[in-house]
Amino acid sequence: MAGKLYLCATPIGNLGDMTPRVVETLNMVDVIAAEDTRNSIKLLNHFDIHTPMTSYHEYNKVEKAYQLIGQMQNGQNIALITDAGTPAISDPGEVLVKMCHEQGITVTSLPGPAACITALTLSGLSTRRFCFEGFLPAEKKEKAAVLKELQNESRTMILYEAPHHLVRTLEELYEALGERKITLCRELTKKFETIFPTTLAQALEYYKTEEPRGEYVLVLEGKSLEEKRQEEISSWENMSIEEHMAYYENQGMDEKSAMKQVAKDRGVGKREIYQYLHVD
C-alpha cells in the first residue's frame, strides 16, 4: 500500500506557531524532506523530533522527486517542510505535489503559517480579492512582462522581496504602476515585526535614509475599478463607432450584442448606435 505526502507548514518566525498536528506528523512519518536540512535540524531539535531527514530543494527538485515518489510507492510516508511557512508556495514543493498527483499518490496539507496570508491580513488593504506574485523575476524582459501585466490588476497584490533588492523593486513598481497604497511587512511574527502602511512614493522617500532590514512582504493596492473604467472610456473616445463595433465583433459578438456593448461603453442608448450605423 502506497504511502502519503504530508505538506507540513512550519513557523515563519515564532516557534509558538508550530501546530501540535505538525509535530505529531513529523514524528510519525518515515522521512522528512527539507529545503535546508541545516536549518530544519534546529526546528526538529527544538521539538525533540528525531525522524531522518533528506534534502529537497530548488536544485534537485525533479531528480529527488522521483526518488521520494519511489519511496512512497513502496509504502513510506514522507513529510515535506520548507525553511519557513507552507510548502509549495513560491517553493519547489509544487513540483513534488504535481508529480505525486500524476502517480496517484495521496497528498494532504497540514495548515499553518504562510507569510503571504499573514501580511495580507495585516495590510489594511482589500482582502476580498488578491493575487500572489512571490518574487519578481530576475531576468529583465520577464520582469518587464510581469510588471506590464500588473498595471491593470485590480486585485490586491502580494510580493516577496529581499532587503538588498527592496528599493529597486519599489522604484520599478512605482514606474510601472504609478502611485499606489502599499503596506510593507517585515520580520513577521518575530520580536521586531513591523507593519508599514504607506504609498509607493512615500516608501521610496523613507528608504532614502533608512536601510532595509529583514525579509519583506509587500502588499500592494490594485487598480481601482473606477480608474479602469475611466481608462476604458478614454480609449473608446479615441475610437470611431465603427472601430468600437469591430473591436467586439472580432471577439465573436454578433452585431446586436456588439451594438449593445458599444452603447453601454459610451453611455448612450442602443438606438443611437443603430441609427448612426444604418444612416442612409
Backbone hydrogen bonds in HBPLUS format (Angstrom, degrees):
<---DONOR---> <-ACCEPTOR-->    atom                        ^
c    i                          cat <-CA-CA->   ^        H-A-AA   ^      H-
h    n   atom  resd res      DA  || num        DHA   H-A  angle D-A-AA Bond
n    s   type  num  typ     dist DA aas  dist angle  dist       angle   num
A0003-GLY N   A0072-MET O   2.70 MM  69  4.61 168.3  1.71 139.9 143.4     1
A0078-ILE N   A0004-LYS O   2.97 MM  74  6.35 168.0  1.98 168.3 170.9     2
A0005-LEU N   A0106-THR O   2.97 MM 101  6.36 159.3  2.01 157.4 164.2     3
A0108-THR N   A0005-LEU O   2.95 MM 103  6.36 161.2  1.98 168.3 174.5     4
A0006-TYR N   A0078-ILE O   2.81 MM  72  6.17 161.3  1.85 155.1 160.6     5
A0080-LEU N   A0006-TYR O   2.75 MM  74  6.07 161.7  1.79 164.8 166.2     6
A0007-LEU N   A0108-THR O   2.86 MM 101  6.22 166.9  1.87 158.2 162.8     7
A0110-LEU N   A0007-LEU O   2.82 MM 103  5.92 176.5  1.82 165.3 164.4     8
A0008-CYS N   A0080-LEU O   3.01 MM  72  5.96 166.5  2.03 158.4 162.8     9
A0010-THR N   A0085-GLY O   3.02 MM  75  5.00 159.0  2.07 129.3 128.4    10
A0085-GLY N   A0010-THR O   2.85 MM  75  5.00 144.8  1.97 126.4 135.4    11
A0017-ASP N   A0014-ASN O   2.99 MM   3  5.86 168.9  2.00 126.6 129.3    12
A0018-MET N   A0015-LEU O   3.20 MM   3  5.77 167.8  2.22 119.2 120.3    13
A0022-VAL N   A0019-THR O   3.12 MM   3  5.34 122.2  2.47 102.0 115.4    14
A0023-VAL N   A0019-THR O   3.17 MM   4  6.55 163.3  2.20 155.4 159.5    15
A0024-GLU N   A0020-PRO O   2.92 MM   4  6.12 163.9  1.95 151.2 155.6    16
A0025-THR N   A0021-ARG O   2.93 MM   4  6.10 156.8  1.98 144.6 151.1    17
A0026-LEU N   A0022-VAL O   2.85 MM   4  6.04 166.2  1.87 157.9 161.0    18
A0027-ASN N   A0023-VAL O   3.13 MM   4  6.31 142.3  2.28 143.0 152.4    19
A0028-MET N   A0024-GLU O   3.06 MM   4  6.23 133.6  2.29 136.6 149.4    20
A0028-MET N   A0025-THR O   2.97 MM   3  4.90 125.7  2.28  94.3 109.4    21
A0029-VAL N   A0025-THR O   2.99 MM   4  6.12 157.1  2.04 166.1 166.7    22
A0030-ASP N   A0077-ASN O   2.93 MM  47  5.46 145.8  2.04 136.2 145.9    23
A0079-ALA N   A0031-VAL O   3.00 MM  48  6.46 161.7  2.04 156.4 161.3    24
A0032-ILE N   A0052-PRO O   2.91 MM  20  6.27 152.0  1.99 152.6 161.5    25
A0054-THR N   A0032-ILE O   2.88 MM  22  6.26 145.7  2.00 157.1 158.6    26
A0033-ALA N   A0079-ALA O   2.71 MM  46  6.04 164.4  1.73 171.8 174.6    27
A0081-ILE N   A0033-ALA O   2.93 MM  48  6.30 163.5  1.95 165.7 168.3    28
A0034-ALA N   A0054-THR O   2.87 MM  20  6.20 162.5  1.90 166.3 170.9    29
A0056-TYR N   A0034-ALA O   2.82 MM  22  5.47 155.1  1.88 138.5 138.5    30
A0039-ASN N   A0036-ASP O   3.06 MM   3  5.41 129.3  2.32 106.2 118.8    31
A0040-SER N   A0036-ASP O   2.92 MM   4  6.16 166.4  1.94 157.9 162.4    32
A0041-ILE N   A0037-THR O   2.98 MM   4  5.85 145.5  2.10 141.0 146.8    33
A0042-LYS N   A0039-ASN O   3.34 MM   3  5.93 142.9  2.49 110.1 117.8    34
A0043-LEU N   A0040-SER O   3.01 MM   3  5.14 117.6  2.41  99.2 114.3    35
A0044-LEU N   A0040-SER O   2.96 MM   4  6.30 164.9  1.98 159.2 162.9    36
A0045-ASN N   A0041-ILE O   2.87 MM   4  5.96 159.3  1.91 145.1 150.9    37
A0046-HIS N   A0042-LYS O   3.04 MM   4  6.19 152.7  2.12 140.0 147.2    38
A0047-PHE N   A0043-LEU O   3.22 MM   4  6.57 148.3  2.33 146.9 154.3    39
A0049-ILE N   A0044-LEU O   2.82 MM   5  4.85 173.9  1.83 142.7 144.9    40
A0048-ASP N   A0045-ASN O   3.11 MM   3  4.80 163.1  2.14 100.4 104.6    41
A0060-ASN N   A0057-HIS O   3.19 MM   3  5.70 160.3  2.23 115.7 121.4    42
A0064-LYS N   A0060-ASN O   2.80 MM   4  5.55 159.3  1.84 155.5 162.7    43
A0066-TYR N   A0062-VAL O   3.29 MM   4  6.66 153.1  2.36 152.3 156.5    44
A0068-LEU N   A0064-LYS O   2.89 MM   4  6.21 163.2  1.92 157.2 161.2    45
A0069-ILE N   A0065-ALA O   2.84 MM   4  6.01 159.2  1.89 152.7 158.6    46
A0070-GLY N   A0066-TYR O   3.00 MM   4  6.17 153.5  2.07 142.7 149.7    47
A0071-GLN N   A0067-GLN O   3.07 MM   4  6.43 150.4  2.16 145.7 153.4    48
A0072-MET N   A0068-LEU O   2.98 MM   4  6.33 154.4  2.05 147.8 154.7    49
A0073-GLN N   A0069-ILE O   2.81 MM   4  6.05 154.3  1.87 151.7 159.3    50
A0074-ASN N   A0070-GLY O   3.13 MM   4  6.32 129.4  2.39 134.5 147.0    51
A0074-ASN N   A0071-GLN O   3.16 MM   3  5.10 134.1  2.38  92.4 105.1    52
A0076-GLN N   A0071-GLN O   3.07 MM   5  5.61 160.4  2.11 146.4 140.9    53
A0075-GLY N   A0072-MET O   2.91 MM   3  5.03 159.6  1.96 109.2 111.9    54
A0094-GLU N   A0091-ASP O   3.29 MM   3  6.42 176.2  2.29 133.0 132.3    55
A0095-VAL N   A0092-PRO O   3.00 MM   3  5.74 146.6  2.12 121.1 128.1    56
A0097-VAL N   A0093-GLY O   2.99 MM   4  6.28 162.6  2.02 157.6 162.3    57
A0098-LYS N   A0094-GLU O   3.06 MM   4  6.18 162.4  2.09 143.6 148.1    58
A0099-MET N   A0095-VAL O   3.03 MM   4  6.26 162.2  2.06 150.8 155.5    59
A0100-CYS N   A0096-LEU O   2.89 MM   4  6.08 149.8  1.98 147.3 155.8    60
A0101-HIS N   A0097-VAL O   3.06 MM   4  6.37 160.0  2.10 152.1 156.3    61
A0102-GLU N   A0098-LYS O   3.07 MM   4  6.38 153.0  2.15 144.5 152.3    62
A0103-GLN N   A0099-MET O   3.04 MM   4  6.25 137.3  2.23 139.8 150.5    63
A0103-GLN N   A0100-CYS O   3.10 MM   3  5.10 127.5  2.38  94.9 108.7    64
A0105-ILE N   A0100-CYS O   2.86 MM   5  4.93 162.4  1.89 148.3 145.3    65
A0104-GLY N   A0101-HIS O   3.21 MM   3  5.06 161.1  2.25  99.7 105.2    66
A0118-THR N   A0114-ALA O   3.00 MM   4  6.16 166.2  2.02 161.2 165.7    67
A0119-ALA N   A0115-ALA O   2.94 MM   4  6.03 164.0  1.96 149.6 153.5    68
A0120-LEU N   A0116-CYS O   3.05 MM   4  6.19 157.5  2.10 140.3 146.9    69
A0121-THR N   A0117-ILE O   3.07 MM   4  6.24 165.3  2.09 152.9 155.0    70
A0122-LEU N   A0119-ALA O   3.07 MM   3  5.10 131.8  2.31  97.5 111.1    71
A0123-SER N   A0119-ALA O   3.02 MM   4  5.98 119.6  2.40 145.9 161.2    72
A0123-SER N   A0120-LEU O   3.23 MM   3  5.18 150.8  2.32 100.3 108.8    73
A0156-THR N   A0129-ARG O   3.12 MM  27  6.36 158.8  2.16 146.0 139.6    74
A0131-CYS N   A0156-THR O   2.78 MM  25  6.26 150.6  1.87 163.1 170.1    75
A0158-ILE N   A0131-CYS O   2.95 MM  27  6.28 141.3  2.10 154.7 166.1    76
A0133-GLU N   A0158-ILE O   2.81 MM  25  5.93 174.6  1.81 169.5 171.2    77
A0160-TYR N   A0134-GLY O   2.91 MM  26  4.99 161.5  1.95 107.0 110.7    78
A0143-LYS N   A0139-GLU O   2.88 MM   4  6.03 158.2  1.92 157.4 164.7    79
A0144-ALA N   A0140-LYS O   2.87 MM   4  6.07 160.9  1.91 152.2 157.3    80
A0145-ALA N   A0141-LYS O   3.02 MM   4  6.25 152.4  2.10 144.3 151.3    81
A0146-VAL N   A0142-GLU O   3.06 MM   4  6.36 154.8  2.13 146.5 152.8    82
A0147-LEU N   A0143-LYS O   2.90 MM   4  6.17 166.0  1.92 158.0 161.6    83
A0148-LYS N   A0144-ALA O   2.96 MM   4  6.11 152.9  2.04 144.2 151.5    84
A0149-GLU N   A0145-ALA O   3.06 MM   4  6.27 151.4  2.15 141.1 148.7    85
A0150-LEU N   A0146-VAL O   2.96 MM   4  6.26 146.3  2.07 146.8 156.6    86
A0151-GLN N   A0148-LYS O   3.25 MM   3  5.29 145.3  2.38  97.0 106.8    87
A0153-GLU N   A0150-LEU O   3.07 MM   3  4.90 165.7  2.09 105.8 110.0    88
A0223-LYS N   A0153-GLU O   2.76 MM  70  5.88 161.1  1.80 146.3 143.9    89
A0157-MET N   A0220-LEU O   2.85 MM  63  4.99 166.6  1.87 151.7 153.6    90
A0220-LEU N   A0157-MET O   2.74 MM  63  4.99 166.1  1.75 152.5 157.0    91
A0159-LEU N   A0218-LEU O   2.85 MM  59  5.04 158.0  1.90 146.1 153.3    92
A0218-LEU N   A0159-LEU O   2.75 MM  59  5.04 161.6  1.78 146.6 152.5    93
A0161-GLU N   A0216-TYR O   3.02 MM  55  5.20 152.9  2.09 144.3 142.3    94
A0216-TYR N   A0161-GLU O   2.93 MM  55  5.20 165.6  1.95 173.0 170.3    95
A0165-HIS N   A0162-ALA O   3.11 MM   3  5.55 156.6  2.16 114.4 121.7    96
A0166-LEU N   A0163-PRO O   3.30 MM   3  5.13 157.1  2.36  99.3 106.1    97
A0169-THR N   A0165-HIS O   3.03 MM   4  6.21 160.6  2.07 157.4 163.3    98
A0170-LEU N   A0166-LEU O   2.91 MM   4  6.19 158.9  1.95 157.1 163.1    99
A0171-GLU N   A0167-VAL O   2.93 MM   4  6.18 157.5  1.98 152.9 158.9   100
A0172-GLU N   A0168-ARG O   2.97 MM   4  6.23 156.0  2.02 147.9 154.3   101
A0173-LEU N   A0169-THR O   2.89 MM   4  6.10 155.6  1.95 150.1 156.9   102
A0174-TYR N   A0170-LEU O   2.92 MM   4  6.08 158.6  1.97 147.0 152.9   103
A0175-GLU N   A0171-GLU O   2.95 MM   4  6.11 158.3  2.00 146.8 152.8   104
A0176-ALA N   A0172-GLU O   3.00 MM   4  6.08 153.3  2.07 141.5 148.6   105
A0177-LEU N   A0173-LEU O   2.78 MM   4  5.70 163.8  1.81 152.2 157.0   106
A0178-GLY N   A0174-TYR O   2.86 MM   4  4.80 143.1  2.00 124.9 133.0   107
A0200-LEU N   A0180-ARG O   3.01 MM  20  5.83 146.9  2.12 159.7 169.4   108
A0221-GLU N   A0181-LYS O   2.94 MM  40  5.29 175.7  1.94 155.7 154.3   109
A0182-ILE N   A0198-THR O   2.93 MM  16  5.45 169.5  1.94 133.0 134.1   110
A0198-THR N   A0182-ILE O   2.74 MM  16  5.45 169.0  1.75 167.7 171.5   111
A0183-THR N   A0219-VAL O   2.83 MM  36  5.15 157.6  1.88 147.9 155.6   112
A0219-VAL N   A0183-THR O   2.96 MM  36  5.15 165.4  1.98 150.2 154.6   113
A0184-LEU N   A0196-PHE O   2.98 MM  12  5.01 162.7  2.01 129.8 128.6   114
A0196-PHE N   A0184-LEU O   2.87 MM  12  5.01 159.8  1.91 145.5 151.8   115
A0185-CYS N   A0217-VAL O   2.90 MM  32  5.09 164.3  1.92 153.1 157.4   116
A0217-VAL N   A0185-CYS O   2.80 MM  32  5.09 152.8  1.87 148.7 156.9   117
A0186-ARG N   A0194-THR O   3.01 MM   8  5.33 159.8  2.05 151.4 157.2   118
A0194-THR N   A0186-ARG O   3.01 MM   8  5.33 163.5  2.04 148.8 151.3   119
A0190-LYS N   A0187-GLU O   3.02 MM   3  5.45 158.5  2.07 132.3 136.2   120
A0193-GLU N   A0190-LYS O   3.24 MM   3  5.30 148.1  2.35 118.3 113.4   121
A0203-ALA N   A0199-THR O   2.85 MM   4  5.97 152.4  1.92 150.5 158.5   122
A0204-LEU N   A0200-LEU O   3.02 MM   4  6.26 158.5  2.07 149.5 154.5   123
A0205-GLU N   A0201-ALA O   3.09 MM   4  6.35 153.4  2.16 143.8 151.1   124
A0206-TYR N   A0202-GLN O   2.92 MM   4  6.11 155.2  1.98 144.6 151.5   125
A0207-TYR N   A0203-ALA O   3.01 MM   4  6.25 159.4  2.05 152.7 156.8   126
A0208-LYS N   A0205-GLU O   3.25 MM   3  5.40 161.2  2.29 105.0 109.5   127
A0209-THR N   A0206-TYR O   3.33 MM   3  6.20 159.4  2.37 118.3 121.8   128
A0210-GLU N   A0206-TYR O   3.23 MM   4  6.29 141.9  2.38 137.0 147.3   129
A0228-LYS N   A0224-SER O   3.01 MM   4  6.37 159.4  2.05 152.5 158.1   130
A0229-ARG N   A0225-LEU O   2.89 MM   4  6.05 151.8  1.96 141.1 149.2   131
A0230-GLN N   A0226-GLU O   2.93 MM   4  6.19 156.1  1.99 147.5 153.2   132
A0231-GLU N   A0227-GLU O   3.05 MM   4  6.30 151.8  2.13 145.4 152.9   133
A0232-GLU N   A0228-LYS O   2.96 MM   4  6.23 151.4  2.04 145.6 153.6   134
A0233-ILE N   A0229-ARG O   2.91 MM   4  6.21 159.5  1.95 152.0 157.2   135
A0234-SER N   A0230-GLN O   2.99 MM   4  6.17 157.6  2.04 142.3 148.4   136
A0235-SER N   A0231-GLU O   2.94 MM   4  6.22 150.3  2.03 143.1 151.1   137
A0236-TRP N   A0232-GLU O   2.90 MM   4  6.21 152.4  1.98 151.2 158.7   138
A0237-GLU N   A0233-ILE O   2.98 MM   4  6.22 151.1  2.06 147.6 155.6   139
A0238-ASN N   A0235-SER O   3.23 MM   3  5.29 138.0  2.42  95.6 106.8   140
A0239-MET N   A0236-TRP O   2.95 MM   3  5.11 161.2  1.98 108.9 114.3   141
A0244-HIS N   A0240-SER O   2.90 MM   4  6.14 155.3  1.96 149.5 157.1   142
A0245-MET N   A0241-ILE O   2.85 MM   4  6.07 158.0  1.90 150.4 155.5   143
A0246-ALA N   A0242-GLU O   2.93 MM   4  6.15 160.8  1.97 145.7 151.3   144
A0247-TYR N   A0243-GLU O   2.92 MM   4  6.13 144.1  2.05 142.4 151.8   145
A0249-GLU N   A0245-MET O   2.93 MM   4  6.17 164.9  1.95 156.7 161.9   146
A0250-ASN N   A0246-ALA O   2.87 MM   4  5.80 152.1  1.94 145.7 151.2   147
A0251-GLN N   A0248-TYR O   2.96 MM   3  5.11 145.4  2.09 100.3 111.3   148
A0253-MET N   A0248-TYR O   3.30 MM   5  5.80 162.9  2.33 143.1 138.6   149
A0252-GLY N   A0249-GLU O   2.99 MM   3  5.14 161.0  2.03 107.0 111.5   150
A0258-ALA N   A0254-ASP O   2.94 MM   4  6.11 161.6  1.97 157.9 163.9   151
A0259-MET N   A0255-GLU O   2.93 MM   4  6.10 159.8  1.97 150.5 155.3   152
A0260-LYS N   A0256-LYS O   3.10 MM   4  6.34 157.0  2.16 145.1 151.2   153
A0261-GLN N   A0257-SER O   3.02 MM   4  6.31 155.6  2.08 148.4 154.4   154
A0262-VAL N   A0258-ALA O   2.86 MM   4  6.05 161.7  1.89 154.7 160.1   155
A0263-ALA N   A0259-MET O   2.91 MM   4  6.04 162.7  1.94 149.6 154.2   156
A0264-LYS N   A0260-LYS O   3.06 MM   4  6.26 152.9  2.14 139.3 146.8   157
A0265-ASP N   A0261-GLN O   2.86 MM   4  6.11 162.4  1.89 152.7 157.0   158
A0266-ARG N   A0262-VAL O   3.00 MM   4  6.19 155.2  2.06 148.9 155.1   159
A0267-GLY N   A0263-ALA O   2.90 MM   4  5.87 112.8  2.36 137.3 153.1   160
A0268-VAL N   A0263-ALA O   2.97 MM   5  5.04 159.4  2.01 145.9 148.5   161
A0267-GLY N   A0264-LYS O   3.24 MM   3  5.09 150.2  2.33  96.5 105.3   162
A0272-GLU N   A0269-GLY O   3.12 MM   3  5.42 130.2  2.38 103.1 114.9   163
A0274-TYR N   A0270-LYS O   2.97 MM   4  6.26 160.1  2.02 152.1 158.2   164
A0275-GLN N   A0271-ARG O   2.89 MM   4  6.09 164.5  1.91 152.2 155.5   165
A0276-TYR N   A0272-GLU O   3.13 MM   4  6.26 153.6  2.20 138.8 145.9   166
A0277-LEU N   A0273-ILE O   3.04 MM   4  6.25 160.6  2.08 151.1 155.7   167
A0278-HIS N   A0274-TYR O   2.96 MM   4  6.07 138.8  2.13 147.3 158.7   168
